[in-house]
Amino acid sequence: MKLVSVNIGVPREVKWRGQNITTAIYKNPVEGRVALRTLNLEGDRQANLSIHGGYNRAVYCYPLEHYDFWKKVLPGRELPLAFFGENFTTDGLLEDSVHVGDRFSIGSAEVMVTQPRMPCHKLGMRFDSDDMVKRFLESGRTGFCLAVTREGEVGAGDEIELLARDSDSVSIFEITRLYLARPFSDADAVSARHALQIPTLPERWKGYLREGLEKKDD
């Protein structure tokens, strides 16, 4: 498993659909070592801290493997690294094999997987497509967010090593699948109740799962 690219960006104003939107989704790869702090990479910023950034979303990872998929379904579109707004472009870490609570070392830093990416309308703006958010979620190729459990320095080419995994945890793919599953089947309800027991799953995502269970019980 490897860190392919480290990407940073700062908020900028972009005009889309007749509105001026402030976004930091436009990120670019950087060379050399970059300090990874508790809340973000050095030099990286978020435009809306209510839905981006913070302890549980300090770093957003997107698998390099997904770029080939999107190039096939979006023919003719240029997709340079960091196009999805990710801080880390990774190799060898996919949503069905990465679990909430997994702990990894990258460079001299240590991180923990917390949740899938929840895309907002700015992803649609980046792709100039109103249906991109829906397609992104339904594909299951969401990437995932990290909390920084030990600050350090990272750089492209660093190995990503698994330090610890809770064998009773749930994959990023399954969390996303449950978010989209409405109404819950009996099997979904079992999986959701299981996921609710994961201490490192953020409360926001537990709220989505409780909502699904409540609707099933109505």
PyMOL CGO cylinders between C-alpha atoms (Angstrom):
from pymol import cmd
from pymol.cgo import CYLINDER

trace = [
    CYLINDER, 0.00, 0.00, 0.00, 1.39, 3.34, -0.97, 0.3, 1, 1, 1, 1, 1, 1,
    CYLINDER, 1.39, 3.34, -0.97, 0.81, 7.08, -0.87, 0.3, 1, 1, 1, 1, 1, 1,
    CYLINDER, 0.81, 7.08, -0.87, 0.91, 8.09, -4.55, 0.3, 1, 1, 1, 1, 1, 1,
    CYLINDER, 0.91, 8.09, -4.55, 0.33, 11.82, -4.23, 0.3, 1, 1, 1, 1, 1, 1,
    CYLINDER, 0.33, 11.82, -4.23, -0.04, 14.46, -1.52, 0.3, 1, 1, 1, 1, 1, 1,
    CYLINDER, -0.04, 14.46, -1.52, -2.42, 17.22, -2.60, 0.3, 1, 1, 1, 1, 1, 1,
    CYLINDER, -2.42, 17.22, -2.60, -3.28, 20.57, -1.09, 0.3, 1, 1, 1, 1, 1, 1,
    CYLINDER, -3.28, 20.57, -1.09, -5.41, 23.59, -1.96, 0.3, 1, 1, 1, 1, 1, 1,
    CYLINDER, -5.41, 23.59, -1.96, -6.94, 26.72, -0.49, 0.3, 1, 1, 1, 1, 1, 1,
    CYLINDER, -6.94, 26.72, -0.49, -10.43, 28.18, -0.94, 0.3, 1, 1, 1, 1, 1, 1,
    CYLINDER, -10.43, 28.18, -0.94, -11.16, 30.03, -4.16, 0.3, 1, 1, 1, 1, 1, 1,
    CYLINDER, -11.16, 30.03, -4.16, -14.29, 31.57, -5.60, 0.3, 1, 1, 1, 1, 1, 1,
    CYLINDER, -14.29, 31.57, -5.60, -15.78, 29.82, -8.63, 0.3, 1, 1, 1, 1, 1, 1,
    CYLINDER, -15.78, 29.82, -8.63, -18.84, 30.79, -10.65, 0.3, 1, 1, 1, 1, 1, 1,
    CYLINDER, -18.84, 30.79, -10.65, -21.18, 27.88, -11.34, 0.3, 1, 1, 1, 1, 1, 1,
    CYLINDER, -21.18, 27.88, -11.34, -24.82, 27.85, -12.39, 0.3, 1, 1, 1, 1, 1, 1,
    CYLINDER, -24.82, 27.85, -12.39, -24.95, 31.63, -11.99, 0.3, 1, 1, 1, 1, 1, 1,
    CYLINDER, -24.95, 31.63, -11.99, -23.65, 31.60, -8.42, 0.3, 1, 1, 1, 1, 1, 1,
    CYLINDER, -23.65, 31.60, -8.42, -20.32, 32.47, -6.87, 0.3, 1, 1, 1, 1, 1, 1,
    CYLINDER, -20.32, 32.47, -6.87, -19.22, 29.49, -4.78, 0.3, 1, 1, 1, 1, 1, 1,
    CYLINDER, -19.22, 29.49, -4.78, -16.25, 29.37, -2.45, 0.3, 1, 1, 1, 1, 1, 1,
    CYLINDER, -16.25, 29.37, -2.45, -14.56, 25.98, -2.54, 0.3, 1, 1, 1, 1, 1, 1,
    CYLINDER, -14.56, 25.98, -2.54, -11.27, 24.27, -1.78, 0.3, 1, 1, 1, 1, 1, 1,
    CYLINDER, -11.27, 24.27, -1.78, -11.97, 21.20, -3.93, 0.3, 1, 1, 1, 1, 1, 1,
    CYLINDER, -11.97, 21.20, -3.93, -9.34, 22.35, -6.41, 0.3, 1, 1, 1, 1, 1, 1,
    CYLINDER, -9.34, 22.35, -6.41, -6.17, 20.73, -5.07, 0.3, 1, 1, 1, 1, 1, 1,
    CYLINDER, -6.17, 20.73, -5.07, -2.79, 20.06, -6.64, 0.3, 1, 1, 1, 1, 1, 1,
    CYLINDER, -2.79, 20.06, -6.64, 0.00, 17.56, -5.94, 0.3, 1, 1, 1, 1, 1, 1,
    CYLINDER, 0.00, 17.56, -5.94, 3.02, 18.87, -4.06, 0.3, 1, 1, 1, 1, 1, 1,
    CYLINDER, 3.02, 18.87, -4.06, 6.56, 17.56, -3.92, 0.3, 1, 1, 1, 1, 1, 1,
    CYLINDER, 6.56, 17.56, -3.92, 8.70, 16.86, -0.89, 0.3, 1, 1, 1, 1, 1, 1,
    CYLINDER, 8.70, 16.86, -0.89, 7.68, 16.25, 2.71, 0.3, 1, 1, 1, 1, 1, 1,
    CYLINDER, 7.68, 16.25, 2.71, 4.54, 17.88, 4.10, 0.3, 1, 1, 1, 1, 1, 1,
    CYLINDER, 4.54, 17.88, 4.10, 3.62, 18.26, 7.75, 0.3, 1, 1, 1, 1, 1, 1,
    CYLINDER, 3.62, 18.26, 7.75, 0.45, 16.40, 8.68, 0.3, 1, 1, 1, 1, 1, 1,
    CYLINDER, 0.45, 16.40, 8.68, -1.24, 18.15, 11.59, 0.3, 1, 1, 1, 1, 1, 1,
    CYLINDER, -1.24, 18.15, 11.59, -4.21, 17.17, 13.74, 0.3, 1, 1, 1, 1, 1, 1,
    CYLINDER, -4.21, 17.17, 13.74, -6.70, 19.13, 11.62, 0.3, 1, 1, 1, 1, 1, 1,
    CYLINDER, -6.70, 19.13, 11.62, -5.16, 19.13, 8.13, 0.3, 1, 1, 1, 1, 1, 1,
    CYLINDER, -5.16, 19.13, 8.13, -2.08, 19.04, 5.95, 0.3, 1, 1, 1, 1, 1, 1,
    CYLINDER, -2.08, 19.04, 5.95, 0.17, 22.07, 6.18, 0.3, 1, 1, 1, 1, 1, 1,
    CYLINDER, 0.17, 22.07, 6.18, -0.89, 24.49, 3.43, 0.3, 1, 1, 1, 1, 1, 1,
    CYLINDER, -0.89, 24.49, 3.43, -4.32, 22.90, 2.93, 0.3, 1, 1, 1, 1, 1, 1,
    CYLINDER, -4.32, 22.90, 2.93, -7.58, 24.60, 3.90, 0.3, 1, 1, 1, 1, 1, 1,
    CYLINDER, -7.58, 24.60, 3.90, -11.32, 23.93, 3.72, 0.3, 1, 1, 1, 1, 1, 1,
    CYLINDER, -11.32, 23.93, 3.72, -13.99, 26.40, 2.65, 0.3, 1, 1, 1, 1, 1, 1,
    CYLINDER, -13.99, 26.40, 2.65, -16.86, 25.12, 4.80, 0.3, 1, 1, 1, 1, 1, 1,
    CYLINDER, -16.86, 25.12, 4.80, -15.77, 23.64, 8.10, 0.3, 1, 1, 1, 1, 1, 1,
    CYLINDER, -15.77, 23.64, 8.10, -19.31, 22.48, 8.93, 0.3, 1, 1, 1, 1, 1, 1,
    CYLINDER, -19.31, 22.48, 8.93, -19.05, 19.69, 6.35, 0.3, 1, 1, 1, 1, 1, 1,
    CYLINDER, -19.05, 19.69, 6.35, -15.32, 19.46, 5.64, 0.3, 1, 1, 1, 1, 1, 1,
    CYLINDER, -15.32, 19.46, 5.64, -12.24, 19.21, 7.80, 0.3, 1, 1, 1, 1, 1, 1,
    CYLINDER, -12.24, 19.21, 7.80, -12.11, 18.86, 11.55, 0.3, 1, 1, 1, 1, 1, 1,
    CYLINDER, -12.11, 18.86, 11.55, -10.62, 16.03, 13.59, 0.3, 1, 1, 1, 1, 1, 1,
    CYLINDER, -10.62, 16.03, 13.59, -12.57, 13.21, 11.93, 0.3, 1, 1, 1, 1, 1, 1,
    CYLINDER, -12.57, 13.21, 11.93, -12.01, 14.57, 8.41, 0.3, 1, 1, 1, 1, 1, 1,
    CYLINDER, -12.01, 14.57, 8.41, -8.48, 15.91, 8.65, 0.3, 1, 1, 1, 1, 1, 1,
    CYLINDER, -8.48, 15.91, 8.65, -7.44, 14.07, 5.49, 0.3, 1, 1, 1, 1, 1, 1,
    CYLINDER, -7.44, 14.07, 5.49, -9.46, 12.81, 2.55, 0.3, 1, 1, 1, 1, 1, 1,
    CYLINDER, -9.46, 12.81, 2.55, -8.10, 9.76, 0.68, 0.3, 1, 1, 1, 1, 1, 1,
    CYLINDER, -8.10, 9.76, 0.68, -9.10, 8.62, -2.79, 0.3, 1, 1, 1, 1, 1, 1,
    CYLINDER, -9.10, 8.62, -2.79, -7.84, 5.41, -4.41, 0.3, 1, 1, 1, 1, 1, 1,
    CYLINDER, -7.84, 5.41, -4.41, -5.80, 5.71, -7.57, 0.3, 1, 1, 1, 1, 1, 1,
    CYLINDER, -5.80, 5.71, -7.57, -7.55, 2.56, -8.83, 0.3, 1, 1, 1, 1, 1, 1,
    CYLINDER, -7.55, 2.56, -8.83, -10.83, 4.47, -9.24, 0.3, 1, 1, 1, 1, 1, 1,
    CYLINDER, -10.83, 4.47, -9.24, -9.41, 6.88, -11.78, 0.3, 1, 1, 1, 1, 1, 1,
    CYLINDER, -9.41, 6.88, -11.78, -9.52, 4.19, -14.49, 0.3, 1, 1, 1, 1, 1, 1,
    CYLINDER, -9.52, 4.19, -14.49, -13.19, 3.52, -13.70, 0.3, 1, 1, 1, 1, 1, 1,
    CYLINDER, -13.19, 3.52, -13.70, -14.17, 7.18, -14.04, 0.3, 1, 1, 1, 1, 1, 1,
    CYLINDER, -14.17, 7.18, -14.04, -12.16, 7.58, -17.24, 0.3, 1, 1, 1, 1, 1, 1,
    CYLINDER, -12.16, 7.58, -17.24, -14.24, 4.78, -18.74, 0.3, 1, 1, 1, 1, 1, 1,
    CYLINDER, -14.24, 4.78, -18.74, -17.61, 6.12, -17.64, 0.3, 1, 1, 1, 1, 1, 1,
    CYLINDER, -17.61, 6.12, -17.64, -16.66, 9.74, -18.38, 0.3, 1, 1, 1, 1, 1, 1,
    CYLINDER, -16.66, 9.74, -18.38, -14.86, 9.33, -21.73, 0.3, 1, 1, 1, 1, 1, 1,
    CYLINDER, -14.86, 9.33, -21.73, -12.84, 12.26, -22.98, 0.3, 1, 1, 1, 1, 1, 1,
    CYLINDER, -12.84, 12.26, -22.98, -12.51, 13.92, -19.58, 0.3, 1, 1, 1, 1, 1, 1,
    CYLINDER, -12.51, 13.92, -19.58, -9.07, 14.73, -18.25, 0.3, 1, 1, 1, 1, 1, 1,
    CYLINDER, -9.07, 14.73, -18.25, -8.68, 13.43, -14.71, 0.3, 1, 1, 1, 1, 1, 1,
    CYLINDER, -8.68, 13.43, -14.71, -5.33, 14.47, -13.23, 0.3, 1, 1, 1, 1, 1, 1,
    CYLINDER, -5.33, 14.47, -13.23, -4.47, 13.37, -9.70, 0.3, 1, 1, 1, 1, 1, 1,
    CYLINDER, -4.47, 13.37, -9.70, -6.35, 15.28, -7.00, 0.3, 1, 1, 1, 1, 1, 1,
    CYLINDER, -6.35, 15.28, -7.00, -9.31, 15.92, -9.32, 0.3, 1, 1, 1, 1, 1, 1,
    CYLINDER, -9.31, 15.92, -9.32, -11.70, 14.49, -6.71, 0.3, 1, 1, 1, 1, 1, 1,
    CYLINDER, -11.70, 14.49, -6.71, -10.40, 16.95, -4.13, 0.3, 1, 1, 1, 1, 1, 1,
    CYLINDER, -10.40, 16.95, -4.13, -8.47, 14.32, -2.23, 0.3, 1, 1, 1, 1, 1, 1,
    CYLINDER, -8.47, 14.32, -2.23, -5.50, 15.12, 0.01, 0.3, 1, 1, 1, 1, 1, 1,
    CYLINDER, -5.50, 15.12, 0.01, -4.01, 11.66, -0.44, 0.3, 1, 1, 1, 1, 1, 1,
    CYLINDER, -4.01, 11.66, -0.44, -4.18, 9.67, -3.65, 0.3, 1, 1, 1, 1, 1, 1,
    CYLINDER, -4.18, 9.67, -3.65, -3.54, 6.11, -2.50, 0.3, 1, 1, 1, 1, 1, 1,
    CYLINDER, -3.54, 6.11, -2.50, -2.70, 2.76, -4.05, 0.3, 1, 1, 1, 1, 1, 1,
    CYLINDER, -2.70, 2.76, -4.05, -3.88, -0.52, -2.56, 0.3, 1, 1, 1, 1, 1, 1,
    CYLINDER, -3.88, -0.52, -2.56, -6.61, 0.77, -0.23, 0.3, 1, 1, 1, 1, 1, 1,
    CYLINDER, -6.61, 0.77, -0.23, -10.17, 0.15, -1.43, 0.3, 1, 1, 1, 1, 1, 1,
    CYLINDER, -10.17, 0.15, -1.43, -13.46, 0.79, 0.33, 0.3, 1, 1, 1, 1, 1, 1,
    CYLINDER, -13.46, 0.79, 0.33, -14.37, -2.87, 0.70, 0.3, 1, 1, 1, 1, 1, 1,
    CYLINDER, -14.37, -2.87, 0.70, -11.08, -3.66, 2.43, 0.3, 1, 1, 1, 1, 1, 1,
    CYLINDER, -11.08, -3.66, 2.43, -10.68, -0.52, 4.55, 0.3, 1, 1, 1, 1, 1, 1,
    CYLINDER, -10.68, -0.52, 4.55, -12.61, -0.52, 7.84, 0.3, 1, 1, 1, 1, 1, 1,
    CYLINDER, -12.61, -0.52, 7.84, -13.74, 2.19, 10.21, 0.3, 1, 1, 1, 1, 1, 1,
    CYLINDER, -13.74, 2.19, 10.21, -11.16, 2.37, 12.97, 0.3, 1, 1, 1, 1, 1, 1,
    CYLINDER, -11.16, 2.37, 12.97, -8.26, 0.97, 10.94, 0.3, 1, 1, 1, 1, 1, 1,
    CYLINDER, -8.26, 0.97, 10.94, -4.97, 2.54, 12.00, 0.3, 1, 1, 1, 1, 1, 1,
    CYLINDER, -4.97, 2.54, 12.00, -2.13, 3.13, 9.56, 0.3, 1, 1, 1, 1, 1, 1,
    CYLINDER, -2.13, 3.13, 9.56, 1.33, 4.62, 9.62, 0.3, 1, 1, 1, 1, 1, 1,
    CYLINDER, 1.33, 4.62, 9.62, 2.30, 6.93, 6.75, 0.3, 1, 1, 1, 1, 1, 1,
    CYLINDER, 2.30, 6.93, 6.75, 5.74, 8.49, 6.84, 0.3, 1, 1, 1, 1, 1, 1,
    CYLINDER, 5.74, 8.49, 6.84, 6.29, 9.54, 10.45, 0.3, 1, 1, 1, 1, 1, 1,
    CYLINDER, 6.29, 9.54, 10.45, 2.56, 10.09, 11.05, 0.3, 1, 1, 1, 1, 1, 1,
    CYLINDER, 2.56, 10.09, 11.05, -0.19, 7.77, 12.22, 0.3, 1, 1, 1, 1, 1, 1,
    CYLINDER, -0.19, 7.77, 12.22, -3.82, 8.00, 11.12, 0.3, 1, 1, 1, 1, 1, 1,
    CYLINDER, -3.82, 8.00, 11.12, -7.17, 6.33, 11.71, 0.3, 1, 1, 1, 1, 1, 1,
    CYLINDER, -7.17, 6.33, 11.71, -10.00, 5.69, 9.24, 0.3, 1, 1, 1, 1, 1, 1,
    CYLINDER, -10.00, 5.69, 9.24, -13.22, 7.37, 10.38, 0.3, 1, 1, 1, 1, 1, 1,
    CYLINDER, -13.22, 7.37, 10.38, -15.86, 7.48, 7.63, 0.3, 1, 1, 1, 1, 1, 1,
    CYLINDER, -15.86, 7.48, 7.63, -16.67, 7.52, 3.91, 0.3, 1, 1, 1, 1, 1, 1,
    CYLINDER, -16.67, 7.52, 3.91, -16.63, 10.78, 2.02, 0.3, 1, 1, 1, 1, 1, 1,
    CYLINDER, -16.63, 10.78, 2.02, -20.01, 12.45, 1.88, 0.3, 1, 1, 1, 1, 1, 1,
    CYLINDER, -20.01, 12.45, 1.88, -19.92, 14.45, -1.39, 0.3, 1, 1, 1, 1, 1, 1,
    CYLINDER, -19.92, 14.45, -1.39, -21.60, 17.83, -1.69, 0.3, 1, 1, 1, 1, 1, 1,
    CYLINDER, -21.60, 17.83, -1.69, -22.70, 19.89, -4.68, 0.3, 1, 1, 1, 1, 1, 1,
    CYLINDER, -22.70, 19.89, -4.68, -19.13, 21.12, -5.14, 0.3, 1, 1, 1, 1, 1, 1,
    CYLINDER, -19.13, 21.12, -5.14, -18.19, 17.74, -6.59, 0.3, 1, 1, 1, 1, 1, 1,
    CYLINDER, -18.19, 17.74, -6.59, -20.87, 18.33, -9.21, 0.3, 1, 1, 1, 1, 1, 1,
    CYLINDER, -20.87, 18.33, -9.21, -19.37, 21.75, -9.85, 0.3, 1, 1, 1, 1, 1, 1,
    CYLINDER, -19.37, 21.75, -9.85, -15.90, 20.24, -10.25, 0.3, 1, 1, 1, 1, 1, 1,
    CYLINDER, -15.90, 20.24, -10.25, -17.25, 17.89, -12.91, 0.3, 1, 1, 1, 1, 1, 1,
    CYLINDER, -17.25, 17.89, -12.91, -19.74, 20.40, -14.30, 0.3, 1, 1, 1, 1, 1, 1,
    CYLINDER, -19.74, 20.40, -14.30, -22.43, 17.74, -13.84, 0.3, 1, 1, 1, 1, 1, 1,
    CYLINDER, -22.43, 17.74, -13.84, -25.60, 17.95, -11.77, 0.3, 1, 1, 1, 1, 1, 1,
    CYLINDER, -25.60, 17.95, -11.77, -25.80, 14.17, -11.35, 0.3, 1, 1, 1, 1, 1, 1,
    CYLINDER, -25.80, 14.17, -11.35, -22.18, 13.54, -10.38, 0.3, 1, 1, 1, 1, 1, 1,
    CYLINDER, -22.18, 13.54, -10.38, -22.88, 13.45, -6.63, 0.3, 1, 1, 1, 1, 1, 1,
    CYLINDER, -22.88, 13.45, -6.63, -25.48, 10.73, -7.12, 0.3, 1, 1, 1, 1, 1, 1,
    CYLINDER, -25.48, 10.73, -7.12, -23.28, 8.74, -9.48, 0.3, 1, 1, 1, 1, 1, 1,
    CYLINDER, -23.28, 8.74, -9.48, -20.35, 9.07, -7.12, 0.3, 1, 1, 1, 1, 1, 1,
    CYLINDER, -20.35, 9.07, -7.12, -22.26, 7.71, -4.12, 0.3, 1, 1, 1, 1, 1, 1,
    CYLINDER, -22.26, 7.71, -4.12, -23.98, 4.93, -6.04, 0.3, 1, 1, 1, 1, 1, 1,
    CYLINDER, -23.98, 4.93, -6.04, -20.65, 3.76, -7.46, 0.3, 1, 1, 1, 1, 1, 1,
    CYLINDER, -20.65, 3.76, -7.46, -19.40, 2.99, -3.93, 0.3, 1, 1, 1, 1, 1, 1,
    CYLINDER, -19.40, 2.99, -3.93, -16.13, 4.62, -4.94, 0.3, 1, 1, 1, 1, 1, 1,
    CYLINDER, -16.13, 4.62, -4.94, -16.27, 7.34, -2.30, 0.3, 1, 1, 1, 1, 1, 1,
    CYLINDER, -16.27, 7.34, -2.30, -12.85, 7.19, -0.75, 0.3, 1, 1, 1, 1, 1, 1,
    CYLINDER, -12.85, 7.19, -0.75, -12.57, 7.72, 2.99, 0.3, 1, 1, 1, 1, 1, 1,
    CYLINDER, -12.57, 7.72, 2.99, -11.53, 10.19, 5.66, 0.3, 1, 1, 1, 1, 1, 1,
    CYLINDER, -11.53, 10.19, 5.66, -8.79, 9.99, 8.24, 0.3, 1, 1, 1, 1, 1, 1,
    CYLINDER, -8.79, 9.99, 8.24, -8.18, 11.37, 11.70, 0.3, 1, 1, 1, 1, 1, 1,
    CYLINDER, -8.18, 11.37, 11.70, -4.57, 12.12, 12.61, 0.3, 1, 1, 1, 1, 1, 1,
    CYLINDER, -4.57, 12.12, 12.61, -3.59, 10.21, 15.73, 0.3, 1, 1, 1, 1, 1, 1,
    CYLINDER, -3.59, 10.21, 15.73, 0.08, 11.21, 15.60, 0.3, 1, 1, 1, 1, 1, 1,
    CYLINDER, 0.08, 11.21, 15.60, 1.38, 14.23, 13.76, 0.3, 1, 1, 1, 1, 1, 1,
    CYLINDER, 1.38, 14.23, 13.76, 4.32, 13.77, 11.42, 0.3, 1, 1, 1, 1, 1, 1,
    CYLINDER, 4.32, 13.77, 11.42, 5.55, 14.29, 7.88, 0.3, 1, 1, 1, 1, 1, 1,
    CYLINDER, 5.55, 14.29, 7.88, 4.33, 12.54, 4.75, 0.3, 1, 1, 1, 1, 1, 1,
    CYLINDER, 4.33, 12.54, 4.75, 5.31, 12.52, 1.11, 0.3, 1, 1, 1, 1, 1, 1,
    CYLINDER, 5.31, 12.52, 1.11, 4.50, 10.87, -2.20, 0.3, 1, 1, 1, 1, 1, 1,
    CYLINDER, 4.50, 10.87, -2.20, 5.99, 7.39, -2.32, 0.3, 1, 1, 1, 1, 1, 1,
    CYLINDER, 5.99, 7.39, -2.32, 5.59, 6.67, 1.39, 0.3, 1, 1, 1, 1, 1, 1,
    CYLINDER, 5.59, 6.67, 1.39, 4.49, 3.17, 2.31, 0.3, 1, 1, 1, 1, 1, 1,
    CYLINDER, 4.49, 3.17, 2.31, 1.15, 2.88, 4.10, 0.3, 1, 1, 1, 1, 1, 1,
    CYLINDER, 1.15, 2.88, 4.10, 1.32, 0.20, 6.79, 0.3, 1, 1, 1, 1, 1, 1,
    CYLINDER, 1.32, 0.20, 6.79, -1.62, -1.24, 8.71, 0.3, 1, 1, 1, 1, 1, 1,
    CYLINDER, -1.62, -1.24, 8.71, -0.98, -0.96, 12.44, 0.3, 1, 1, 1, 1, 1, 1,
    CYLINDER, -0.98, -0.96, 12.44, -4.22, -2.22, 13.92, 0.3, 1, 1, 1, 1, 1, 1,
    CYLINDER, -4.22, -2.22, 13.92, -7.72, -3.34, 12.95, 0.3, 1, 1, 1, 1, 1, 1,
    CYLINDER, -7.72, -3.34, 12.95, -10.78, -4.19, 14.99, 0.3, 1, 1, 1, 1, 1, 1,
    CYLINDER, -10.78, -4.19, 14.99, -11.89, -7.55, 13.58, 0.3, 1, 1, 1, 1, 1, 1,
    CYLINDER, -11.89, -7.55, 13.58, -15.47, -6.67, 14.49, 0.3, 1, 1, 1, 1, 1, 1,
    CYLINDER, -15.47, -6.67, 14.49, -15.54, -3.40, 12.53, 0.3, 1, 1, 1, 1, 1, 1,
    CYLINDER, -15.54, -3.40, 12.53, -17.36, -2.59, 9.27, 0.3, 1, 1, 1, 1, 1, 1,
    CYLINDER, -17.36, -2.59, 9.27, -15.94, -1.60, 5.90, 0.3, 1, 1, 1, 1, 1, 1,
    CYLINDER, -15.94, -1.60, 5.90, -16.22, 1.85, 4.39, 0.3, 1, 1, 1, 1, 1, 1,
    CYLINDER, -16.22, 1.85, 4.39, -18.15, 0.31, 1.49, 0.3, 1, 1, 1, 1, 1, 1,
    CYLINDER, -18.15, 0.31, 1.49, -20.74, -1.16, 3.86, 0.3, 1, 1, 1, 1, 1, 1,
    CYLINDER, -20.74, -1.16, 3.86, -21.26, 2.15, 5.67, 0.3, 1, 1, 1, 1, 1, 1,
    CYLINDER, -21.26, 2.15, 5.67, -21.92, 3.86, 2.32, 0.3, 1, 1, 1, 1, 1, 1,
    CYLINDER, -21.92, 3.86, 2.32, -24.22, 1.04, 1.21, 0.3, 1, 1, 1, 1, 1, 1,
    CYLINDER, -24.22, 1.04, 1.21, -26.28, 1.38, 4.38, 0.3, 1, 1, 1, 1, 1, 1,
    CYLINDER, -26.28, 1.38, 4.38, -26.53, 5.14, 3.89, 0.3, 1, 1, 1, 1, 1, 1,
    CYLINDER, -26.53, 5.14, 3.89, -28.10, 4.54, 0.47, 0.3, 1, 1, 1, 1, 1, 1,
    CYLINDER, -28.10, 4.54, 0.47, -30.27, 1.58, 1.49, 0.3, 1, 1, 1, 1, 1, 1,
    CYLINDER, -30.27, 1.58, 1.49, -33.83, 2.80, 1.99, 0.3, 1, 1, 1, 1, 1, 1,
    CYLINDER, -33.83, 2.80, 1.99, -35.91, 1.14, 3.25, 0.3, 1, 1, 1, 1, 1, 1,
    CYLINDER, -35.91, 1.14, 3.25, -33.69, -1.15, 5.31, 0.3, 1, 1, 1, 1, 1, 1,
    CYLINDER, -33.69, -1.15, 5.31, -34.09, -4.88, 4.78, 0.3, 1, 1, 1, 1, 1, 1,
    CYLINDER, -34.09, -4.88, 4.78, -33.82, -7.17, 7.79, 0.3, 1, 1, 1, 1, 1, 1,
    CYLINDER, -33.82, -7.17, 7.79, -30.18, -7.83, 6.86, 0.3, 1, 1, 1, 1, 1, 1,
    CYLINDER, -30.18, -7.83, 6.86, -29.54, -4.08, 6.58, 0.3, 1, 1, 1, 1, 1, 1,
    CYLINDER, -29.54, -4.08, 6.58, -30.95, -3.55, 10.04, 0.3, 1, 1, 1, 1, 1, 1,
    CYLINDER, -30.95, -3.55, 10.04, -28.62, -6.19, 11.49, 0.3, 1, 1, 1, 1, 1, 1,
    CYLINDER, -28.62, -6.19, 11.49, -25.64, -4.58, 9.76, 0.3, 1, 1, 1, 1, 1, 1,
    CYLINDER, -25.64, -4.58, 9.76, -26.68, -1.09, 10.90, 0.3, 1, 1, 1, 1, 1, 1,
    CYLINDER, -26.68, -1.09, 10.90, -27.01, -2.16, 14.53, 0.3, 1, 1, 1, 1, 1, 1,
    CYLINDER, -27.01, -2.16, 14.53, -23.58, -3.73, 14.27, 0.3, 1, 1, 1, 1, 1, 1,
    CYLINDER, -23.58, -3.73, 14.27, -22.11, -0.52, 12.83, 0.3, 1, 1, 1, 1, 1, 1,
    CYLINDER, -22.11, -0.52, 12.83, -23.68, 1.53, 15.63, 0.3, 1, 1, 1, 1, 1, 1,
    CYLINDER, -23.68, 1.53, 15.63, -21.45, -0.34, 18.09, 0.3, 1, 1, 1, 1, 1, 1,
    CYLINDER, -21.45, -0.34, 18.09, -18.25, 0.94, 16.45, 0.3, 1, 1, 1, 1, 1, 1,
    CYLINDER, -18.25, 0.94, 16.45, -16.89, 3.56, 18.87, 0.3, 1, 1, 1, 1, 1, 1,
    CYLINDER, -16.89, 3.56, 18.87, -14.84, 5.36, 16.21, 0.3, 1, 1, 1, 1, 1, 1,
    CYLINDER, -14.84, 5.36, 16.21, -17.72, 5.87, 13.75, 0.3, 1, 1, 1, 1, 1, 1,
    CYLINDER, -17.72, 5.87, 13.75, -18.64, 9.58, 13.97, 0.3, 1, 1, 1, 1, 1, 1,
    CYLINDER, -18.64, 9.58, 13.97, -22.00, 10.48, 15.48, 0.3, 1, 1, 1, 1, 1, 1,
    CYLINDER, -22.00, 10.48, 15.48, -23.17, 12.06, 12.22, 0.3, 1, 1, 1, 1, 1, 1,
    CYLINDER, -23.17, 12.06, 12.22, -23.00, 8.67, 10.49, 0.3, 1, 1, 1, 1, 1, 1,
    CYLINDER, -23.00, 8.67, 10.49, -24.60, 6.91, 13.42, 0.3, 1, 1, 1, 1, 1, 1,
    CYLINDER, -24.60, 6.91, 13.42, -27.47, 9.36, 13.04, 0.3, 1, 1, 1, 1, 1, 1,
    CYLINDER, -27.47, 9.36, 13.04, -28.00, 8.23, 9.43, 0.3, 1, 1, 1, 1, 1, 1,
    CYLINDER, -28.00, 8.23, 9.43, -28.10, 4.61, 10.58, 0.3, 1, 1, 1, 1, 1, 1,
    CYLINDER, -28.10, 4.61, 10.58, -30.53, 5.32, 13.43, 0.3, 1, 1, 1, 1, 1, 1,
    CYLINDER, -30.53, 5.32, 13.43, -32.78, 7.14, 10.99, 0.3, 1, 1, 1, 1, 1, 1,
    CYLINDER, -32.78, 7.14, 10.99, -32.86, 4.07, 8.75, 0.3, 1, 1, 1, 1, 1, 1,
    CYLINDER, -32.86, 4.07, 8.75, -33.70, 1.83, 11.68, 0.3, 1, 1, 1, 1, 1, 1,
    CYLINDER, -33.70, 1.83, 11.68, -36.45, 4.17, 12.89, 0.3, 1, 1, 1, 1, 1, 1,
    CYLINDER, -36.45, 4.17, 12.89, -38.08, 4.22, 9.48, 0.3, 1, 1, 1, 1, 1, 1,
    CYLINDER, -38.08, 4.22, 9.48, -37.96, 0.42, 9.30, 0.3, 1, 1, 1, 1, 1, 1,
    CYLINDER, -37.96, 0.42, 9.30, -39.66, 0.15, 12.68, 0.3, 1, 1, 1, 1, 1, 1,
    CYLINDER, -39.66, 0.15, 12.68, -42.46, 2.60, 11.79, 0.3, 1, 1, 1, 1, 1, 1,
]
cmd.load_cgo(trace, "trace")
